[in-house]
Amino acid sequence: ERICPFCRHPAPEPKSKEEQDRNIMKRVNANDPAAMNQMSFRRHKEGGYDDAVRYAKKAAELGDAGAHFNLSVFIYEGNGVEKDGKKRVYHLEQAA
């Protein structure tokens, strides 16, 4: 059983991927950087590289270290963003 990290009550299991996406998007719309990074990872996994980069950039601007790391990976792979060694190192340093 999953426990909510905030209220310590049992967390309901999302019924479907669509419901999960809706819940994440609510958090994204509230400027939650962790949710933006999570959405970035999902979009990248699905092949939506432009959206993945957009979500990761916004999360990184809000201070999410994981988003900085993901951006460094996107830059390394050249998916949705131009390969650039200096930017990659910058995002790796910010993630550290």
N, CA, C and O atoms as a DFTB+ gen file, in Angstrom:
384 C
 N C O
     1  1       0.841      -1.181       0.000
     2  2       0.000       0.000       0.000
     3  2       0.886       1.244       0.000
     4  3       1.824       1.355       0.790
     5  1       0.575       2.165      -0.889
     6  2       1.328       3.423      -0.963
     7  2       0.812       4.400       0.085
     8  3      -0.389       4.472       0.344
     9  1       1.727       5.145       0.679
    10  2       1.388       6.145       1.683
    11  2       1.732       7.528       1.123
    12  3       2.798       7.719       0.538
    13  1       0.834       8.476       1.304
    14  2       1.079       9.846       0.875
    15  2       2.217      10.424       1.713
    16  3       2.153      10.379       2.942
    17  1       3.270      10.971       1.067
    18  2       4.398      11.514       1.837
    19  2       4.049      12.784       2.613
    20  3       4.810      13.197       3.488
    21  1       2.921      13.401       2.308
    22  2       2.552      14.646       2.971
    23  2       1.616      14.406       4.147
    24  3       1.851      14.920       5.241
    25  1       0.565      13.635       3.932
    26  2      -0.430      13.460       4.994
    27  2      -0.339      12.101       5.683
    28  3      -1.008      11.876       6.691
    29  1       0.478      11.198       5.152
    30  2       0.706       9.856       5.715
    31  2      -0.521       8.942       5.676
    32  3      -0.558       7.914       6.353
    33  1      -1.510       9.319       4.888
    34  2      -2.675       8.458       4.694
    35  2      -2.450       7.601       3.457
    36  3      -1.624       7.942       2.610
    37  1      -3.176       6.491       3.344
    38  2      -3.030       5.678       2.134
    39  2      -3.328       6.501       0.884
    40  3      -4.324       7.222       0.819
    41  1      -2.463       6.380      -0.087
    42  2      -2.638       7.104      -1.344
    43  2      -3.439       6.237      -2.308
    44  3      -3.143       5.053      -2.466
    45  1      -4.441       6.810      -2.950
    46  2      -5.211       6.021      -3.918
    47  2      -4.374       5.727      -5.158
    48  3      -3.586       6.559      -5.607
    49  1      -4.554       4.569      -5.682
    50  2      -3.870       4.187      -6.913
    51  2      -4.626       4.796      -8.102
    52  3      -5.842       4.636      -8.201
    53  1      -3.930       5.482      -8.991
    54  2      -4.604       6.000     -10.190
    55  2      -5.183       4.849     -11.008
    56  3      -4.588       3.776     -11.109
    57  1      -6.331       5.090     -11.575
    58  2      -7.023       4.033     -12.304
    59  2      -6.467       3.789     -13.702
    60  3      -6.576       2.681     -14.225
    61  1      -5.881       4.799     -14.302
    62  2      -5.407       4.641     -15.666
    63  2      -4.264       5.612     -15.934
    64  3      -4.004       6.517     -15.142
    65  1      -3.582       5.412     -17.065
    66  2      -2.512       6.321     -17.466
    67  2      -3.070       7.721     -17.708
    68  3      -2.414       8.716     -17.399
    69  1      -4.285       7.798     -18.265
    70  2      -4.910       9.091     -18.514
    71  2      -5.150       9.835     -17.208
    72  3      -4.946      11.046     -17.129
    73  1      -5.584       9.104     -16.181
    74  2      -5.814       9.737     -14.881
    75  2      -4.489      10.194     -14.274
    76  3      -4.419      11.262     -13.665
    77  1      -3.454       9.399     -14.436
    78  2      -2.138       9.794     -13.954
    79  2      -1.691      11.078     -14.645
    80  3      -1.210      12.006     -13.995
    81  1      -1.850      11.126     -15.966
    82  2      -1.473      12.323     -16.720
    83  2      -2.271      13.548     -16.267
    84  3      -1.716      14.639     -16.134
    85  1      -3.568      13.365     -16.030
    86  2      -4.396      14.482     -15.555
    87  2      -3.887      14.987     -14.204
    88  3      -3.791      16.194     -13.981
    89  1      -3.566      14.061     -13.313
    90  2      -3.084      14.454     -11.987
    91  2      -1.736      15.175     -12.076
    92  3      -1.510      16.165     -11.381
    93  1      -0.858      14.681     -12.924
    94  2       0.440      15.335     -13.098
    95  2       0.245      16.719     -13.707
    96  3       0.897      17.677     -13.291
    97  1      -0.648      16.830     -14.691
    98  2      -0.878      18.127     -15.338
    99  2      -1.462      19.151     -14.364
   100  3      -1.178      20.342     -14.485
   101  1      -2.270      18.706     -13.403
   102  2      -2.757      19.631     -12.378
   103  2      -1.571      20.217     -11.620
   104  3      -1.528      21.415     -11.341
   105  1      -0.615      19.362     -11.294
   106  2       0.569      19.825     -10.574
   107  2       1.452      20.692     -11.477
   108  3       2.029      21.675     -11.014
   109  1       1.558      20.338     -12.752
   110  2       2.334      21.148     -13.697
   111  2       1.728      22.548     -13.788
   112  3       2.451      23.543     -13.765
   113  1       0.414      22.623     -13.890
   114  2      -0.270      23.914     -13.993
   115  2      -0.116      24.745     -12.727
   116  3      -0.282      25.965     -12.756
   117  1       0.204      24.082     -11.608
   118  2       0.448      24.793     -10.348
   119  2       1.934      25.117     -10.185
   120  3       2.376      25.494      -9.100
   121  1       2.700      24.966     -11.269
   122  2       4.146      25.247     -11.282
   123  2       4.944      24.375     -10.317
   124  3       5.852      24.863      -9.644
   125  1       4.613      23.098     -10.247
   126  2       5.364      22.134      -9.434
   127  2       6.527      21.609     -10.279
   128  3       6.294      20.876     -11.240
   129  1       7.788      21.968      -9.942
   130  2       8.912      21.547     -10.772
   131  2       9.104      20.037     -10.823
   132  3       9.536      19.510     -11.848
   133  1       8.792      19.334      -9.743
   134  2       8.924      17.878      -9.754
   135  2       7.951      17.249     -10.749
   136  3       8.296      16.290     -11.438
   137  1       6.738      17.791     -10.822
   138  2       5.749      17.289     -11.775
   139  2       6.181      17.596     -13.201
   140  3       5.989      16.779     -14.102
   141  1       6.764      18.779     -13.409
   142  2       7.247      19.138     -14.745
   143  2       8.363      18.193     -15.180
   144  3       8.417      17.771     -16.335
   145  1       9.246      17.869     -14.249
   146  2      10.328      16.944     -14.568
   147  2       9.777      15.551     -14.870
   148  3      10.247      14.872     -15.783
   149  1       8.785      15.137     -14.102
   150  2       8.158      13.837     -14.344
   151  2       7.490      13.808     -15.722
   152  3       7.600      12.818     -16.445
   153  1       6.803      14.886     -16.082
   154  2       6.152      14.948     -17.391
   155  2       7.202      14.974     -18.496
   156  3       7.008      14.384     -19.559
   157  1       8.306      15.655     -18.243
   158  2       9.400      15.689     -19.210
   159  2       9.918      14.278     -19.475
   160  3      10.121      13.888     -20.625
   161  1      10.129      13.525     -18.413
   162  2      10.616      12.154     -18.552
   163  2       9.620      11.301     -19.340
   164  3      10.010      10.527     -20.214
   165  1       8.337      11.449     -19.024
   166  2       7.307      10.677     -19.742
   167  2       7.293      11.013     -21.235
   168  3       7.258      10.119     -22.080
   169  1       7.321      12.307     -21.547
   170  2       7.280      12.713     -22.953
   171  2       8.517      12.220     -23.706
   172  3       8.418      11.796     -24.857
   173  1       9.667      12.277     -23.062
   174  2      10.901      11.793     -23.691
   175  2      10.793      10.299     -23.974
   176  3      11.178       9.831     -25.045
   177  1      10.274       9.567     -23.020
   178  2      10.111       8.115     -23.178
   179  2       9.159       7.784     -24.329
   180  3       9.328       6.776     -25.014
   181  1       8.154       8.646     -24.533
   182  2       7.167       8.444     -25.602
   183  2       7.654       8.969     -26.951
   184  3       7.003       8.748     -27.972
   185  1       8.793       9.663     -26.962
   186  2       9.320      10.198     -28.213
   187  2       8.933      11.639     -28.485
   188  3       9.236      12.165     -29.556
   189  1       8.266      12.290     -27.535
   190  2       7.890      13.704     -27.685
   191  2       9.007      14.597     -27.175
   192  3       8.879      15.242     -26.134
   193  1      10.111      14.625     -27.926
   194  2      11.324      15.281     -27.449
   195  2      11.167      16.784     -27.248
   196  3      11.708      17.332     -26.287
   197  1      10.439      17.461     -28.131
   198  2      10.261      18.905     -27.982
   199  2       9.517      19.231     -26.687
   200  3       9.908      20.140     -25.954
   201  1       8.445      18.489     -26.407
   202  2       7.710      18.688     -25.157
   203  2       8.574      18.336     -23.960
   204  3       8.533      19.023     -22.939
   205  1       9.348      17.282     -24.074
   206  2      10.218      16.863     -22.974
   207  2      11.198      17.968     -22.611
   208  3      11.402      18.264     -21.434
   209  1      11.799      18.571     -23.617
   210  2      12.757      19.650     -23.380
   211  2      12.046      20.859     -22.775
   212  3      12.570      21.496     -21.860
   213  1      10.877      21.169     -23.272
   214  2      10.124      22.334     -22.755
   215  2       9.807      22.155     -21.270
   216  3      10.021      23.072     -20.477
   217  1       9.299      20.980     -20.888
   218  2       8.990      20.729     -19.477
   219  2      10.260      20.731     -18.620
   220  3      10.261      21.274     -17.515
   221  1      11.329      20.132     -19.123
   222  2      12.578      20.071     -18.359
   223  2      13.165      21.463     -18.164
   224  3      13.661      21.773     -17.081
   225  1      13.117      22.308     -19.196
   226  2      13.645      23.670     -19.063
   227  2      12.879      24.455     -18.009
   228  3      13.480      25.161     -17.199
   229  1      11.563      24.335     -18.017
   230  2      10.750      25.060     -17.034
   231  2      11.051      24.546     -15.624
   232  3      11.182      25.342     -14.694
   233  1      11.161      23.231     -15.458
   234  2      11.463      22.658     -14.140
   235  2      12.851      23.085     -13.675
   236  3      13.049      23.371     -12.495
   237  1      13.810      23.128     -14.596
   238  2      15.171      23.556     -14.247
   239  2      15.165      25.027     -13.830
   240  3      15.859      25.400     -12.885
   241  1      14.394      25.863     -14.520
   242  2      14.283      27.276     -14.138
   243  2      13.738      27.420     -12.722
   244  3      14.080      28.363     -12.009
   245  1      12.888      26.477     -12.322
   246  2      12.302      26.504     -10.981
   247  2      13.185      25.805      -9.950
   248  3      12.816      25.700      -8.780
   249  1      14.366      25.323     -10.391
   250  2      15.344      24.790      -9.448
   251  2      15.374      23.291      -9.268
   252  3      15.992      22.812      -8.318
   253  1      14.737      22.529     -10.134
   254  2      14.733      21.079      -9.997
   255  2      16.046      20.487     -10.514
   256  3      16.348      20.589     -11.703
   257  1      16.827      19.870      -9.623
   258  2      18.126      19.311      -9.999
   259  2      17.973      18.162     -10.991
   260  3      18.785      18.019     -11.904
   261  1      16.941      17.347     -10.817
   262  2      16.705      16.249     -11.742
   263  2      16.445      16.731     -13.153
   264  3      16.844      16.085     -14.122
   265  1      15.775      17.866     -13.269
   266  2      15.501      18.439     -14.587
   267  2      16.797      18.894     -15.246
   268  3      16.968      18.738     -16.455
   269  1      17.706      19.455     -14.459
   270  2      19.007      19.839     -15.011
   271  2      19.728      18.602     -15.540
   272  3      20.318      18.636     -16.620
   273  1      19.681      17.517     -14.781
   274  2      20.325      16.289     -15.244
   275  2      19.676      15.796     -16.535
   276  3      20.367      15.444     -17.491
   277  1      18.350      15.773     -16.555
   278  2      17.651      15.312     -17.764
   279  2      17.996      16.185     -18.964
   280  3      18.179      15.672     -20.068
   281  1      18.086      17.493     -18.763
   282  2      18.474      18.375     -19.869
   283  2      19.868      18.026     -20.374
   284  3      20.116      18.064     -21.579
   285  1      20.778      17.688     -19.467
   286  2      22.127      17.315     -19.908
   287  2      22.080      16.050     -20.763
   288  3      22.832      15.923     -21.729
   289  1      21.204      15.125     -20.412
   290  2      21.052      13.900     -21.204
   291  2      20.451      14.220     -22.567
   292  3      20.909      13.706     -23.588
   293  1      19.417      15.076     -22.586
   294  2      18.786      15.457     -23.853
   295  2      19.809      16.122     -24.767
   296  3      19.845      15.848     -25.966
   297  1      20.639      16.993     -24.200
   298  2      21.662      17.688     -24.986
   299  2      22.695      16.686     -25.502
   300  3      23.132      16.785     -26.648
   301  1      23.082      15.737     -24.677
   302  2      24.054      14.714     -25.076
   303  2      23.497      13.893     -26.241
   304  3      24.203      13.616     -27.211
   305  1      22.213      13.505     -26.131
   306  2      21.586      12.690     -27.172
   307  2      21.202      13.515     -28.394
   308  3      21.085      12.975     -29.494
   309  1      21.008      14.805     -28.215
   310  2      20.566      15.652     -29.313
   311  2      19.092      15.485     -29.627
   312  3      18.659      15.755     -30.747
   313  1      18.316      15.039     -28.641
   314  2      16.881      14.839     -28.831
   315  2      16.112      16.078     -28.394
   316  3      16.037      16.386     -27.205
   317  1      15.541      16.788     -29.368
   318  2      14.730      17.958     -29.068
   319  2      15.536      19.210     -28.813
   320  3      14.975      20.287     -28.610
   321  1      16.856      19.075     -28.821
   322  2      17.723      20.216     -28.557
   323  2      19.067      19.960     -29.239
   324  3      19.487      18.816     -29.408
   325  1      19.717      21.031     -29.619
   326  2      21.005      20.916     -30.305
   327  2      22.085      20.430     -29.335
   328  3      22.101      20.823     -28.168
   329  1      22.984      19.577     -29.823
   330  2      24.108      19.118     -29.007
   331  2      25.027      20.305     -28.727
   332  3      25.411      21.040     -29.637
   333  1      25.371      20.477     -27.450
   334  2      26.223      21.600     -27.052
   335  2      26.939      21.196     -25.767
   336  3      26.323      21.094     -24.706
   337  1      28.250      20.969     -25.875
   338  2      29.035      20.504     -24.742
   339  2      29.018      21.450     -23.559
   340  3      28.955      20.999     -22.415
   341  1      29.073      22.757     -23.806
   342  2      29.078      23.732     -22.715
   343  2      27.754      23.732     -21.955
   344  3      27.740      23.774     -20.725
   345  1      26.653      23.685     -22.683
   346  2      25.338      23.647     -22.020
   347  2      25.177      22.355     -21.231
   348  3      24.624      22.344     -20.131
   349  1      25.675      21.262     -21.817
   350  2      25.572      19.975     -21.131
   351  2      26.312      20.018     -19.801
   352  3      25.777      19.586     -18.780
   353  1      27.538      20.535     -19.804
   354  2      28.325      20.630     -18.573
   355  2      27.646      21.567     -17.578
   356  3      27.621      21.286     -16.379
   357  1      27.095      22.678     -18.067
   358  2      26.382      23.617     -17.186
   359  2      25.265      22.893     -16.443
   360  3      25.150      23.015     -15.224
   361  1      24.430      22.131     -17.180
   362  2      23.301      21.453     -16.553
   363  2      23.763      20.336     -15.620
   364  3      23.125      20.077     -14.600
   365  1      24.861      19.678     -15.960
   366  2      25.406      18.671     -15.045
   367  2      25.890      19.317     -13.747
   368  3      25.680      18.775     -12.662
   369  1      26.532      20.465     -13.861
   370  2      26.995      21.163     -12.668
   371  2      25.814      21.635     -11.805
   372  3      25.874      21.579     -10.577
   373  1      24.755      22.095     -12.452
   374  2      23.579      22.530     -11.707
   375  2      22.884      21.355     -11.024
   376  3      22.277      21.516      -9.965
   377  1      22.974      20.183     -11.630
   378  2      22.334      18.991     -11.061
   379  2      23.104      18.456      -9.856
   380  3      22.541      17.786      -8.991
   381  1      24.402      18.763      -9.813
   382  2      25.241      18.213      -8.729
   383  2      24.943      18.852      -7.389
   384  3      25.562      18.499      -6.385
